Amino acid sequence: ASARLNTALARLPVTVRRGDLLRALPGRTFDAVVSNPPYVPAPGLTLPRYGPGRSWDAGPDGRVILDRICDDAFAALRPGGLLLLVQSGLSRPEETVGRLSAAGLDVCVTDRVTIPFGPVTRRRAAWLRDRGLLRDRLEREELVVIRGRKE
């Protein structure tokens, strides 16, 4: 709903679809795929089906959705197509870079920013430390923007 509203307010010719990642548009390819998927590591093996946790919970290593995007991105892009993806440093951006590169995309990290923990990460800090995902006592997280281009 917010994507539809924002593109209408900006008078942009954008078609917004809701669905299960690229399964919402089978067989289609795109000039650009932009994603800010759930990437926060979360206790439990199943993703929430309802509620706000769907926006950030991404399995014990934070990679459940990221790995699906890595697996599908090459086929979803037209030649010259661009993937832009944001994720947390807690969910191993180097693995995303490696997977996208192995899939055939020209990949680089275009931006990194360190921010204070938001409420979700702050509540999970002890669990993240116990799992070895946080190595220090600082309550800051790195966000990473990854760019992939299909040649």
N, CA, C and O atoms as a GROMACS GRO file, in nm:
protein
  604
    1ALA      N    1   0.083  -0.119   0.000
    1ALA     CA    2   0.000   0.000   0.000
    1ALA      C    3   0.087   0.126   0.000
    1ALA      O    4   0.057   0.222  -0.070
    2SER      N    5   0.196   0.124   0.080
    2SER     CA    6   0.279   0.245   0.084
    2SER      C    7   0.354   0.265  -0.049
    2SER      O    8   0.373   0.378  -0.092
    3ALA      N    9   0.395   0.156  -0.114
    3ALA     CA   10   0.461   0.170  -0.244
    3ALA      C   11   0.364   0.228  -0.347
    3ALA      O   12   0.402   0.316  -0.425
    4ARG      N   13   0.243   0.180  -0.347
    4ARG     CA   14   0.142   0.235  -0.440
    4ARG      C   15   0.118   0.384  -0.412
    4ARG      O   16   0.113   0.464  -0.505
    5LEU      N   17   0.102   0.419  -0.286
    5LEU     CA   18   0.078   0.558  -0.249
    5LEU      C   19   0.195   0.647  -0.287
    5LEU      O   20   0.176   0.753  -0.347
    6ASN      N   21   0.316   0.604  -0.254
    6ASN     CA   22   0.434   0.687  -0.282
    6ASN      C   23   0.457   0.706  -0.431
    6ASN      O   24   0.492   0.816  -0.474
    7THR      N   25   0.438   0.603  -0.510
    7THR     CA   26   0.458   0.619  -0.654
    7THR      C   27   0.347   0.704  -0.716
    7THR      O   28   0.372   0.779  -0.810
    8ALA      N   29   0.226   0.694  -0.663
    8ALA     CA   30   0.117   0.780  -0.713
    8ALA      C   31   0.144   0.926  -0.677
    8ALA      O   32   0.125   1.014  -0.761
    9LEU      N   33   0.186   0.951  -0.553
    9LEU     CA   34   0.215   1.089  -0.512
    9LEU      C   35   0.328   1.149  -0.594
    9LEU      O   36   0.328   1.268  -0.624
   10ALA      N   37   0.425   1.066  -0.629
   10ALA     CA   38   0.539   1.114  -0.709
   10ALA      C   39   0.508   1.112  -0.859
   10ALA      O   40   0.590   1.152  -0.940
   11ARG      N   41   0.389   1.066  -0.894
   11ARG     CA   42   0.346   1.055  -1.034
   11ARG      C   43   0.446   0.973  -1.117
   11ARG      O   44   0.483   1.011  -1.228
   12LEU      N   45   0.487   0.861  -1.060
   12LEU     CA   46   0.580   0.772  -1.129
   12LEU      C   47   0.504   0.657  -1.195
   12LEU      O   48   0.408   0.605  -1.138
   13PRO      N   49   0.546   0.619  -1.315
   13PRO     CA   50   0.478   0.509  -1.385
   13PRO      C   51   0.529   0.374  -1.336
   13PRO      O   52   0.601   0.304  -1.407
   14VAL      N   53   0.490   0.338  -1.215
   14VAL     CA   54   0.538   0.215  -1.152
   14VAL      C   55   0.419   0.124  -1.127
   14VAL      O   56   0.315   0.167  -1.076
   15THR      N   57   0.435  -0.002  -1.162
   15THR     CA   58   0.334  -0.102  -1.129
   15THR      C   59   0.383  -0.175  -1.005
   15THR      O   60   0.492  -0.231  -1.005
   16VAL      N   61   0.304  -0.176  -0.901
   16VAL     CA   62   0.339  -0.240  -0.775
   16VAL      C   63   0.263  -0.372  -0.769
   16VAL      O   64   0.142  -0.377  -0.788
   17ARG      N   65   0.337  -0.479  -0.741
   17ARG     CA   66   0.277  -0.612  -0.726
   17ARG      C   67   0.308  -0.664  -0.588
   17ARG      O   68   0.414  -0.636  -0.532
   18ARG      N   69   0.214  -0.739  -0.533
   18ARG     CA   70   0.235  -0.803  -0.403
   18ARG      C   71   0.238  -0.953  -0.426
   18ARG      O   72   0.150  -1.009  -0.492
   19GLY      N   73   0.340  -1.018  -0.371
   19GLY     CA   74   0.349  -1.162  -0.389
   19GLY      C   75   0.471  -1.217  -0.319
   19GLY      O   76   0.540  -1.145  -0.247
   20ASP      N   77   0.495  -1.343  -0.341
   20ASP     CA   78   0.607  -1.414  -0.279
   20ASP      C   79   0.732  -1.396  -0.365
   20ASP      O   80   0.763  -1.480  -0.449
   21LEU      N   81   0.802  -1.286  -0.342
   21LEU     CA   82   0.921  -1.250  -0.417
   21LEU      C   83   0.892  -1.256  -0.566
   21LEU      O   84   0.792  -1.202  -0.613
   22LEU      N   85   0.978  -1.322  -0.641
   22LEU     CA   86   0.963  -1.323  -0.786
   22LEU      C   87   0.857  -1.422  -0.835
   22LEU      O   88   0.826  -1.425  -0.954
   23ARG      N   89   0.804  -1.500  -0.746
   23ARG     CA   90   0.698  -1.594  -0.785
   23ARG      C   91   0.568  -1.519  -0.822
   23ARG      O   92   0.479  -1.576  -0.883
   24ALA      N   93   0.560  -1.391  -0.784
   24ALA     CA   94   0.442  -1.312  -0.817
   24ALA      C   95   0.435  -1.281  -0.967
   24ALA      O   96   0.328  -1.250  -1.019
   25LEU      N   97   0.548  -1.289  -1.035
   25LEU     CA   98   0.555  -1.257  -1.178
   25LEU      C   99   0.637  -1.362  -1.252
   25LEU      O  100   0.746  -1.331  -1.301
   26PRO      N  101   0.589  -1.484  -1.260
   26PRO     CA  102   0.669  -1.592  -1.320
   26PRO      C  103   0.700  -1.563  -1.467
   26PRO      O  104   0.616  -1.517  -1.544
   27GLY      N  105   0.826  -1.593  -1.502
   27GLY     CA  106   0.868  -1.579  -1.640
   27GLY      C  107   0.901  -1.437  -1.683
   27GLY      O  108   0.943  -1.417  -1.797
   28ARG      N  109   0.883  -1.340  -1.597
   28ARG     CA  110   0.910  -1.200  -1.631
   28ARG      C  111   1.054  -1.166  -1.596
   28ARG      O  112   1.111  -1.222  -1.503
   29THR      N  113   1.112  -1.074  -1.671
   29THR     CA  114   1.244  -1.021  -1.639
   29THR      C  115   1.233  -0.869  -1.626
   29THR      O  116   1.138  -0.807  -1.675
   30PHE      N  117   1.332  -0.811  -1.559
   30PHE     CA  118   1.323  -0.671  -1.520
   30PHE      C  119   1.453  -0.596  -1.546
   30PHE      O  120   1.561  -0.655  -1.545
   31ASP      N  121   1.440  -0.467  -1.568
   31ASP     CA  122   1.557  -0.380  -1.579
   31ASP      C  123   1.619  -0.356  -1.442
   31ASP      O  124   1.740  -0.336  -1.430
   32ALA      N  125   1.535  -0.357  -1.338
   32ALA     CA  126   1.585  -0.332  -1.203
   32ALA      C  127   1.502  -0.411  -1.102
   32ALA      O  128   1.380  -0.423  -1.115
   33VAL      N  129   1.571  -0.465  -1.003
   33VAL     CA  130   1.508  -0.527  -0.887
   33VAL      C  131   1.570  -0.458  -0.766
   33VAL      O  132   1.692  -0.459  -0.747
   34VAL      N  133   1.485  -0.399  -0.683
   34VAL     CA  134   1.530  -0.327  -0.564
   34VAL      C  135   1.466  -0.395  -0.444
   34VAL      O  136   1.345  -0.417  -0.441
   35SER      N  137   1.548  -0.428  -0.344
   35SER     CA  138   1.495  -0.505  -0.232
   35SER      C  139   1.554  -0.461  -0.099
   35SER      O  140   1.675  -0.444  -0.085
   36ASN      N  141   1.465  -0.443  -0.003
   36ASN     CA  142   1.501  -0.423   0.137
   36ASN      C  143   1.428  -0.535   0.212
   36ASN      O  144   1.329  -0.510   0.280
   37PRO      N  145   1.480  -0.658   0.198
   37PRO     CA  146   1.408  -0.774   0.252
   37PRO      C  147   1.427  -0.787   0.403
   37PRO      O  148   1.512  -0.719   0.461
   38PRO      N  149   1.348  -0.873   0.466
   38PRO     CA  150   1.378  -0.909   0.604
   38PRO      C  151   1.520  -0.966   0.611
   38PRO      O  152   1.555  -1.053   0.531
   39TYR      N  153   1.602  -0.919   0.706
   39TYR     CA  154   1.740  -0.968   0.716
   39TYR      C  155   1.789  -0.977   0.861
   39TYR      O  156   1.907  -1.002   0.883
   40VAL      N  157   1.702  -0.957   0.958
   40VAL     CA  158   1.744  -0.961   1.098
   40VAL      C  159   1.742  -1.106   1.146
   40VAL      O  160   1.638  -1.172   1.138
   41PRO      N  161   1.855  -1.157   1.197
   41PRO     CA  162   1.854  -1.291   1.255
   41PRO      C  163   1.750  -1.300   1.366
   41PRO      O  164   1.733  -1.208   1.445
   42ALA      N  165   1.680  -1.414   1.370
   42ALA     CA  166   1.571  -1.431   1.465
   42ALA      C  167   1.570  -1.572   1.521
   42ALA      O  168   1.599  -1.668   1.450
   43PRO      N  169   1.536  -1.585   1.649
   43PRO     CA  170   1.520  -1.720   1.705
   43PRO      C  171   1.407  -1.793   1.632
   43PRO      O  172   1.312  -1.731   1.586
   44GLY      N  173   1.419  -1.921   1.623
   44GLY     CA  174   1.314  -2.000   1.560
   44GLY      C  175   1.347  -2.031   1.415
   44GLY      O  176   1.418  -1.956   1.348
   45LEU      N  177   1.295  -2.142   1.369
   45LEU     CA  178   1.325  -2.188   1.234
   45LEU      C  179   1.220  -2.147   1.132
   45LEU      O  180   1.246  -2.153   1.012
   46THR      N  181   1.102  -2.106   1.177
   46THR     CA  182   0.997  -2.067   1.085
   46THR      C  183   0.979  -1.916   1.086
   46THR      O  184   0.993  -1.851   1.190
   47LEU      N  185   0.948  -1.862   0.970
   47LEU     CA  186   0.923  -1.719   0.958
   47LEU      C  187   0.781  -1.688   1.002
   47LEU      O  188   0.691  -1.770   0.983
   48PRO      N  189   0.759  -1.569   1.059
   48PRO     CA  190   0.623  -1.533   1.097
   48PRO      C  191   0.534  -1.520   0.973
   48PRO      O  192   0.575  -1.465   0.871
   49ARG      N  193   0.413  -1.569   0.984
   49ARG     CA  194   0.318  -1.558   0.873
   49ARG      C  195   0.238  -1.428   0.881
   49ARG      O  196   0.188  -1.379   0.780
   50TYR      N  197   0.227  -1.372   1.002
   50TYR     CA  198   0.147  -1.253   1.024
   50TYR      C  199   0.221  -1.159   1.118
   50TYR      O  200   0.313  -1.200   1.190
   51GLY      N  201   0.181  -1.034   1.118
   51GLY     CA  202   0.232  -0.937   1.213
   51GLY      C  203   0.358  -0.867   1.165
   51GLY      O  204   0.411  -0.897   1.058
   52PRO      N  205   0.404  -0.774   1.245
   52PRO     CA  206   0.518  -0.690   1.204
   52PRO      C  207   0.649  -0.766   1.188
   52PRO      O  208   0.736  -0.722   1.114
   53GLY      N  209   0.665  -0.879   1.256
   53GLY     CA  210   0.788  -0.956   1.244
   53GLY      C  211   0.816  -1.001   1.102
   53GLY      O  212   0.931  -1.029   1.068
   54ARG      N  213   0.714  -1.009   1.018
   54ARG     CA  214   0.734  -1.044   0.877
   54ARG      C  215   0.824  -0.945   0.807
   54ARG      O  216   0.886  -0.978   0.706
   55SER      N  217   0.833  -0.823   0.860
   55SER     CA  218   0.913  -0.718   0.797
   55SER      C  219   1.062  -0.732   0.826
   55SER      O  220   1.144  -0.676   0.753
   56TRP      N  221   1.098  -0.805   0.931
   56TRP     CA  222   1.240  -0.810   0.965
   56TRP      C  223   1.293  -0.949   0.999
   56TRP      O  224   1.411  -0.974   0.978
   57ASP      N  225   1.212  -1.040   1.050
   57ASP     CA  226   1.261  -1.173   1.089
   57ASP      C  227   1.303  -1.253   0.967
   57ASP      O  228   1.229  -1.265   0.870
   58ALA      N  229   1.426  -1.309   0.974
   58ALA     CA  230   1.482  -1.380   0.857
   58ALA      C  231   1.555  -1.507   0.895
   58ALA      O  232   1.655  -1.542   0.833
   59GLY      N  233   1.505  -1.577   0.996
   59GLY     CA  234   1.566  -1.704   1.035
   59GLY      C  235   1.687  -1.686   1.124
   59GLY      O  236   1.732  -1.573   1.144
   60PRO      N  237   1.742  -1.795   1.176
   60PRO     CA  238   1.850  -1.789   1.274
   60PRO      C  239   1.977  -1.718   1.227
   60PRO      O  240   2.052  -1.665   1.309
   61ASP      N  241   2.002  -1.717   1.096
   61ASP     CA  242   2.122  -1.648   1.046
   61ASP      C  243   2.089  -1.522   0.965
   61ASP      O  244   2.178  -1.457   0.913
   62GLY      N  245   1.960  -1.490   0.956
   62GLY     CA  246   1.919  -1.370   0.882
   62GLY      C  247   1.922  -1.385   0.732
   62GLY      O  248   1.912  -1.285   0.660
   63ARG      N  249   1.934  -1.507   0.681
   63ARG     CA  250   1.957  -1.526   0.538
   63ARG      C  251   1.842  -1.596   0.463
   63ARG      O  252   1.855  -1.619   0.343
   64VAL      N  253   1.733  -1.629   0.528
   64VAL     CA  254   1.628  -1.706   0.461
   64VAL      C  255   1.581  -1.636   0.333
   64VAL      O  256   1.573  -1.700   0.228
   65ILE      N  257   1.550  -1.510   0.340
   65ILE     CA  258   1.502  -1.437   0.222
   65ILE      C  259   1.619  -1.396   0.133
   65ILE      O  260   1.609  -1.403   0.011
   66LEU      N  261   1.729  -1.355   0.193
   66LEU     CA  262   1.847  -1.315   0.116
   66LEU      C  263   1.892  -1.427   0.023
   66LEU      O  264   1.924  -1.402  -0.094
   67ASP      N  265   1.895  -1.549   0.072
   67ASP     CA  266   1.939  -1.661  -0.011
   67ASP      C  267   1.844  -1.684  -0.128
   67ASP      O  268   1.888  -1.717  -0.239
   68ARG      N  269   1.716  -1.667  -0.104
   68ARG     CA  270   1.620  -1.682  -0.215
   68ARG      C  271   1.643  -1.575  -0.321
   68ARG      O  272   1.636  -1.603  -0.441
   69ILE      N  273   1.669  -1.453  -0.278
   69ILE     CA  274   1.696  -1.346  -0.375
   69ILE      C  275   1.823  -1.378  -0.453
   69ILE      O  276   1.828  -1.361  -0.575
   70CYS      N  277   1.927  -1.423  -0.383
   70CYS     CA  278   2.052  -1.459  -0.451
   70CYS      C  279   2.027  -1.569  -0.555
   70CYS      O  280   2.084  -1.566  -0.664
   71ASP      N  281   1.942  -1.665  -0.522
   71ASP     CA  282   1.914  -1.776  -0.613
   71ASP      C  283   1.835  -1.732  -0.736
   71ASP      O  284   1.852  -1.789  -0.844
   72ASP      N  285   1.748  -1.632  -0.721
   72ASP     CA  286   1.656  -1.593  -0.829
   72ASP      C  287   1.697  -1.470  -0.908
   72ASP      O  288   1.643  -1.446  -1.016
   73ALA      N  289   1.791  -1.392  -0.857
   73ALA     CA  290   1.820  -1.260  -0.916
   73ALA      C  291   1.866  -1.269  -1.062
   73ALA      O  292   1.816  -1.193  -1.145
   74PHE      N  293   1.958  -1.358  -1.093
   74PHE     CA  294   2.011  -1.363  -1.230
   74PHE      C  295   1.899  -1.386  -1.331
   74PHE      O  296   1.892  -1.317  -1.432
   75ALA      N  297   1.813  -1.482  -1.304
   75ALA     CA  298   1.705  -1.514  -1.398
   75ALA      C  299   1.602  -1.402  -1.406
   75ALA      O  300   1.532  -1.389  -1.506
   76ALA      N  301   1.591  -1.320  -1.300
   76ALA     CA  302   1.491  -1.213  -1.297
   76ALA      C  303   1.535  -1.088  -1.372
   76ALA      O  304   1.452  -1.002  -1.404
   77LEU      N  305   1.664  -1.077  -1.400
   77LEU     CA  306   1.715  -0.955  -1.463
   77LEU      C  307   1.732  -0.972  -1.613
   77LEU      O  308   1.772  -1.078  -1.661
   78ARG      N  309   1.702  -0.866  -1.686
   78ARG     CA  310   1.732  -0.860  -1.830
   78ARG      C  311   1.881  -0.832  -1.845
   78ARG      O  312   1.945  -0.788  -1.748
   79PRO      N  313   1.939  -0.855  -1.962
   79PRO     CA  314   2.079  -0.815  -1.983
   79PRO      C  315   2.094  -0.665  -1.952
   79PRO      O  316   2.015  -0.583  -1.998
   80GLY      N  317   2.197  -0.633  -1.875
   80GLY     CA  318   2.218  -0.495  -1.830
   80GLY      C  319   2.137  -0.459  -1.708
   80GLY      O  320   2.148  -0.348  -1.657
   81GLY      N  321   2.052  -0.553  -1.660
   81GLY     CA  322   1.966  -0.528  -1.545
   81GLY      C  323   2.043  -0.511  -1.416
   81GLY      O  324   2.155  -0.560  -1.401
   82LEU      N  325   1.981  -0.441  -1.322
   82LEU     CA  326   2.045  -0.401  -1.197
   82LEU      C  327   1.969  -0.454  -1.078
   82LEU      O  328   1.846  -0.444  -1.072
   83LEU      N  329   2.041  -0.510  -0.983
   83LEU     CA  330   1.987  -0.549  -0.853
   83LEU      C  331   2.047  -0.457  -0.749
   83LEU      O  332   2.169  -0.439  -0.744
   84LEU      N  333   1.963  -0.398  -0.665
   84LEU     CA  334   2.008  -0.324  -0.547
   84LEU      C  335   1.943  -0.388  -0.426
   84LEU      O  336   1.822  -0.411  -0.423
   85LEU      N  337   2.026  -0.418  -0.326
   85LEU     CA  338   1.981  -0.495  -0.211
   85LEU      C  339   2.045  -0.436  -0.086
   85LEU      O  340   2.165  -0.409  -0.084
   86VAL      N  341   1.965  -0.416   0.017
   86VAL     CA  342   2.020  -0.371   0.144
   86VAL      C  343   2.007  -0.484   0.245
   86VAL      O  344   1.908  -0.557   0.247
   87GLN      N  345   2.108  -0.496   0.329
   87GLN     CA  346   2.104  -0.597   0.434
   87GLN      C  347   2.192  -0.555   0.550
   87GLN      O  348   2.270  -0.460   0.541
   88SER      N  349   2.178  -0.627   0.659
   88SER     CA  350   2.257  -0.601   0.779
   88SER      C  351   2.392  -0.673   0.771
   88SER      O  352   2.404  -0.779   0.710
   89GLY      N  353   2.492  -0.613   0.832
   89GLY     CA  354   2.620  -0.680   0.847
   89GLY      C  355   2.608  -0.806   0.932
   89GLY      O  356   2.696  -0.892   0.928
   90LEU      N  357   2.501  -0.818   1.011
   90LEU     CA  358   2.479  -0.936   1.094
   90LEU      C  359   2.443  -1.058   1.012
   90LEU      O  360   2.455  -1.171   1.059
   91SER      N  361   2.398  -1.036   0.887
   91SER     CA  362   2.356  -1.149   0.804
   91SER      C  363   2.453  -1.175   0.689
   91SER      O  364   2.413  -1.216   0.580
   92ARG      N  365   2.580  -1.152   0.714
   92ARG     CA  366   2.692  -1.190   0.627
   92ARG      C  367   2.682  -1.136   0.484
   92ARG      O  368   2.656  -1.212   0.391
   93PRO      N  369   2.701  -1.007   0.466
   93PRO     CA  370   2.697  -0.952   0.330
   93PRO      C  371   2.801  -1.013   0.236
   93PRO      O  372   2.779  -1.018   0.115
   94GLU      N  373   2.912  -1.060   0.290
   94GLU     CA  374   3.013  -1.122   0.203
   94GLU      C  375   2.958  -1.249   0.139
   94GLU      O  376   2.997  -1.285   0.028
   95GLU      N  377   2.868  -1.318   0.208
   95GLU     CA  378   2.805  -1.436   0.149
   95GLU      C  379   2.710  -1.396   0.036
   95GLU      O  380   2.704  -1.464  -0.066
   96THR      N  381   2.638  -1.287   0.054
   96THR     CA  382   2.550  -1.237  -0.052
   96THR      C  383   2.632  -1.201  -0.175
   96THR      O  384   2.596  -1.238  -0.287
   97VAL      N  385   2.742  -1.130  -0.156
   97VAL     CA  386   2.830  -1.092  -0.267
   97VAL      C  387   2.880  -1.217  -0.339
   97VAL      O  388   2.877  -1.224  -0.462
   98GLY      N  389   2.926  -1.316  -0.263
   98GLY     CA  390   2.977  -1.440  -0.322
   98GLY      C  391   2.870  -1.517  -0.398
   98GLY      O  392   2.896  -1.566  -0.508
   99ARG      N  393   2.751  -1.527  -0.342
   99ARG     CA  394   2.644  -1.602  -0.408
   99ARG      C  395   2.598  -1.534  -0.536
   99ARG      O  396   2.577  -1.599  -0.638
  100LEU      N  397   2.584  -1.400  -0.531
  100LEU     CA  398   2.542  -1.327  -0.652
  100LEU      C  399   2.649  -1.335  -0.760
  100LEU      O  400   2.617  -1.349  -0.879
  101SER      N  401   2.774  -1.326  -0.720
  101SER     CA  402   2.884  -1.336  -0.815
  101SER      C  403   2.888  -1.476  -0.878
  101SER      O  404   2.904  -1.490  -1.000
  102ALA      N  405   2.873  -1.579  -0.795
  102ALA     CA  406   2.872  -1.716  -0.846
  102ALA      C  407   2.754  -1.741  -0.941
  102ALA      O  408   2.762  -1.825  -1.030
  103ALA      N  409   2.645  -1.666  -0.921
  103ALA     CA  410   2.528  -1.679  -1.008
  103ALA      C  411   2.547  -1.609  -1.142
  103ALA      O  412   2.467  -1.627  -1.234
  104GLY      N  413   2.654  -1.527  -1.153
  104GLY     CA  414   2.683  -1.463  -1.281
  104GLY      C  415   2.666  -1.313  -1.285
  104GLY      O  416   2.677  -1.252  -1.391
  105LEU      N  417   2.640  -1.251  -1.170
  105LEU     CA  418   2.627  -1.106  -1.167
  105LEU      C  419   2.762  -1.041  -1.138
  105LEU      O  420   2.846  -1.098  -1.069
  106ASP      N  421   2.780  -0.921  -1.191
  106ASP     CA  422   2.893  -0.836  -1.155
  106ASP      C  423   2.852  -0.763  -1.028
  106ASP      O  424   2.760  -0.681  -1.031
  107VAL      N  425   2.918  -0.791  -0.915
  107VAL     CA  426   2.870  -0.749  -0.784
  107VAL      C  427   2.971  -0.662  -0.712
  107VAL      O  428   3.092  -0.684  -0.721
  108CYS      N  429   2.919  -0.563  -0.639
  108CYS     CA  430   3.004  -0.484  -0.550
  108CYS      C  431   2.919  -0.428  -0.436
  108CYS      O  432   2.797  -0.418  -0.447
  109VAL      N  433   2.984  -0.392  -0.328
  109VAL     CA  434   2.920  -0.321  -0.219
  109VAL      C  435   2.932  -0.173  -0.251
  109VAL      O  436   3.042  -0.122  -0.268
  110THR      N  437   2.818  -0.104  -0.260
  110THR     CA  438   2.821   0.037  -0.299
  110THR      C  439   2.817   0.132  -0.181
  110THR      O  440   2.856   0.248  -0.193
  111ASP      N  441   2.770   0.084  -0.066
  111ASP     CA  442   2.762   0.174   0.049
  111ASP      C  443   2.758   0.092   0.177
  111ASP      O  444   2.706  -0.019   0.180
  112ARG      N  445   2.813   0.151   0.281
  112ARG     CA  446   2.808   0.094   0.416
  112ARG      C  447   2.782   0.209   0.511
  112ARG      O  448   2.840   0.316   0.498
  113VAL      N  449   2.695   0.184   0.607
  113VAL     CA  450   2.669   0.285   0.709
  113VAL      C  451   2.646   0.212   0.841
  113VAL      O  452   2.582   0.107   0.845
  114THR      N  453   2.700   0.268   0.948
  114THR     CA  454   2.680   0.211   1.080
  114THR      C  455   2.580   0.297   1.154
  114THR      O  456   2.593   0.419   1.163
  115ILE      N  457   2.479   0.230   1.208
  115ILE     CA  458   2.371   0.300   1.276
  115ILE      C  459   2.349   0.239   1.414
  115ILE      O  460   2.388   0.124   1.438
  116PRO      N  461   2.288   0.313   1.505
  116PRO     CA  462   2.251   0.253   1.634
  116PRO      C  463   2.148   0.143   1.614
  116PRO      O  464   2.068   0.148   1.520
  117PHE      N  465   2.149   0.044   1.701
  117PHE     CA  466   2.048  -0.060   1.695
  117PHE      C  467   1.909   0.002   1.698
  117PHE      O  468   1.884   0.098   1.771
  118GLY      N  469   1.821  -0.055   1.619
  118GLY     CA  470   1.680  -0.023   1.631
  118GLY      C  471   1.620  -0.108   1.742
  118GLY      O  472   1.691  -0.189   1.803
  119PRO      N  473   1.493  -0.091   1.768
  119PRO     CA  474   1.431  -0.164   1.880
  119PRO      C  475   1.437  -0.315   1.866
  119PRO      O  476   1.455  -0.385   1.966
  120VAL      N  477   1.422  -0.368   1.745
  120VAL     CA  478   1.422  -0.514   1.726
  120VAL      C  479   1.560  -0.570   1.757
  120VAL      O  480   1.572  -0.667   1.833
  121THR      N  481   1.664  -0.513   1.700
  121THR     CA  482   1.800  -0.563   1.723
  121THR      C  483   1.841  -0.542   1.868
  121THR      O  484   1.910  -0.627   1.925
  122ARG      N  485   1.801  -0.431   1.926
  122ARG     CA  486   1.834  -0.406   2.067
  122ARG      C  487   1.773  -0.514   2.156
  122ARG      O  488   1.840  -0.564   2.247
  123ARG      N  489   1.648  -0.553   2.130
  123ARG     CA  490   1.584  -0.658   2.210
  123ARG      C  491   1.653  -0.793   2.192
  123ARG      O  492   1.649  -0.877   2.282
  124ARG      N  493   1.716  -0.815   2.077
  124ARG     CA  494   1.781  -0.944   2.049
  124ARG      C  495   1.930  -0.944   2.074
  124ARG      O  496   1.996  -1.044   2.045
  125ALA      N  497   1.985  -0.838   2.126
  125ALA     CA  498   2.131  -0.825   2.138
  125ALA      C  499   2.193  -0.942   2.216
  125ALA      O  500   2.294  -0.997   2.172
  126ALA      N  501   2.136  -0.979   2.327
  126ALA     CA  502   2.194  -1.090   2.405
  126ALA      C  503   2.191  -1.219   2.325
  126ALA      O  504   2.289  -1.294   2.324
  127TRP      N  505   2.080  -1.248   2.258
  127TRP     CA  506   2.070  -1.368   2.175
  127TRP      C  507   2.171  -1.364   2.061
  127TRP      O  508   2.235  -1.465   2.032
  128LEU      N  509   2.186  -1.248   1.997
  128LEU     CA  510   2.284  -1.233   1.889
  128LEU      C  511   2.426  -1.256   1.939
  128LEU      O  512   2.507  -1.318   1.870
  129ARG      N  513   2.457  -1.206   2.058
  129ARG     CA  514   2.590  -1.229   2.116
  129ARG      C  515   2.611  -1.378   2.147
  129ARG      O  516   2.718  -1.433   2.120
  130ASP      N  517   2.510  -1.441   2.205
  130ASP     CA  518   2.520  -1.584   2.237
  130ASP      C  519   2.545  -1.667   2.112
  130ASP      O  520   2.615  -1.769   2.119
  131ARG      N  521   2.491  -1.627   1.999
  131ARG     CA  522   2.510  -1.699   1.872
  131ARG      C  523   2.639  -1.661   1.802
  131ARG      O  524   2.672  -1.719   1.698
  132GLY      N  525   2.713  -1.564   1.857
  132GLY     CA  526   2.838  -1.522   1.795
  132GLY      C  527   2.821  -1.423   1.681
  132GLY      O  528   2.916  -1.398   1.606
  133LEU      N  529   2.702  -1.367   1.666
  133LEU     CA  530   2.678  -1.272   1.558
  133LEU      C  531   2.717  -1.130   1.596
  133LEU      O  532   2.739  -1.045   1.509
  134LEU      N  533   2.726  -1.104   1.725
  134LEU     CA  534   2.777  -0.975   1.775
  134LEU      C  535   2.902  -1.003   1.855
  134LEU      O  536   2.899  -1.083   1.949
  135ARG      N  537   3.010  -0.940   1.818
  135ARG     CA  538   3.138  -0.969   1.883
  135ARG      C  539   3.173  -0.870   1.994
  135ARG      O  540   3.263  -0.896   2.073
  136ASP      N  541   3.105  -0.758   1.999
  136ASP     CA  542   3.140  -0.659   2.100
  136ASP      C  543   3.014  -0.612   2.172
  136ASP      O  544   2.904  -0.659   2.143
  137ARG      N  545   3.032  -0.522   2.264
  137ARG     CA  546   2.920  -0.473   2.344
  137ARG      C  547   2.856  -0.348   2.283
  137ARG      O  548   2.758  -0.297   2.336
  138LEU      N  549   2.911  -0.300   2.173
  138LEU     CA  550   2.853  -0.182   2.111
  138LEU      C  551   2.714  -0.215   2.058
  138LEU      O  552   2.688  -0.327   2.014
  139GLU      N  553   2.628  -0.118   2.063
  139GLU     CA  554   2.492  -0.139   2.012
  139GLU      C  555   2.476  -0.063   1.880
  139GLU      O  556   2.394   0.027   1.867
  140ARG      N  557   2.559  -0.105   1.785
  140ARG     CA  558   2.556  -0.045   1.652
  140ARG      C  559   2.560  -0.157   1.548
  140ARG      O  560   2.617  -0.264   1.571
  141GLU      N  561   2.498  -0.130   1.436
  141GLU     CA  562   2.486  -0.229   1.330
  141GLU      C  563   2.526  -0.166   1.198
  141GLU      O  564   2.495  -0.050   1.171
  142GLU      N  565   2.595  -0.244   1.116
  142GLU     CA  566   2.630  -0.197   0.983
  142GLU      C  567   2.522  -0.239   0.884
  142GLU      O  568   2.481  -0.355   0.881
  143LEU      N  569   2.477  -0.143   0.803
  143LEU     CA  570   2.388  -0.172   0.692
  143LEU      C  571   2.470  -0.164   0.564
  143LEU      O  572   2.556  -0.077   0.551
  144VAL      N  573   2.446  -0.253   0.472
  144VAL     CA  574   2.525  -0.266   0.351
  144VAL      C  575   2.432  -0.262   0.230
  144VAL      O  576   2.329  -0.328   0.228
  145VAL      N  577   2.471  -0.184   0.128
  145VAL     CA  578   2.398  -0.184   0.000
  145VAL      C  579   2.484  -0.259  -0.100
  145VAL      O  580   2.600  -0.225  -0.122
  146ILE      N  581   2.424  -0.361  -0.161
  146ILE     CA  582   2.494  -0.445  -0.259
  146ILE      C  583   2.431  -0.423  -0.396
  146ILE      O  584   2.308  -0.422  -0.411
  147ARG      N  585   2.516  -0.406  -0.492
  147ARG     CA  586   2.473  -0.382  -0.631
  147ARG      C  587   2.520  -0.499  -0.717
  147ARG      O  588   2.637  -0.539  -0.711
  148GLY      N  589   2.429  -0.552  -0.796
  148GLY     CA  590   2.464  -0.657  -0.891
  148GLY      C  591   2.412  -0.618  -1.028
  148GLY      O  592   2.299  -0.570  -1.041
  149ARG      N  593   2.492  -0.639  -1.130
  149ARG     CA  594   2.450  -0.609  -1.267
  149ARG      C  595   2.468  -0.734  -1.351
  149ARG      O  596   2.570  -0.803  -1.343
  150LYS      N  597   2.366  -0.761  -1.433
  150LYS     CA  598   2.373  -0.872  -1.527
  150LYS      C  599   2.428  -0.820  -1.658
  150LYS      O  600   2.367  -0.735  -1.722
  151GLU      N  601   2.544  -0.871  -1.696
  151GLU     CA  602   2.607  -0.825  -1.822
  151GLU      C  603   2.543  -0.887  -1.942
  151GLU      O  604   2.583  -0.860  -2.055
   0.00000   0.00000   0.00000
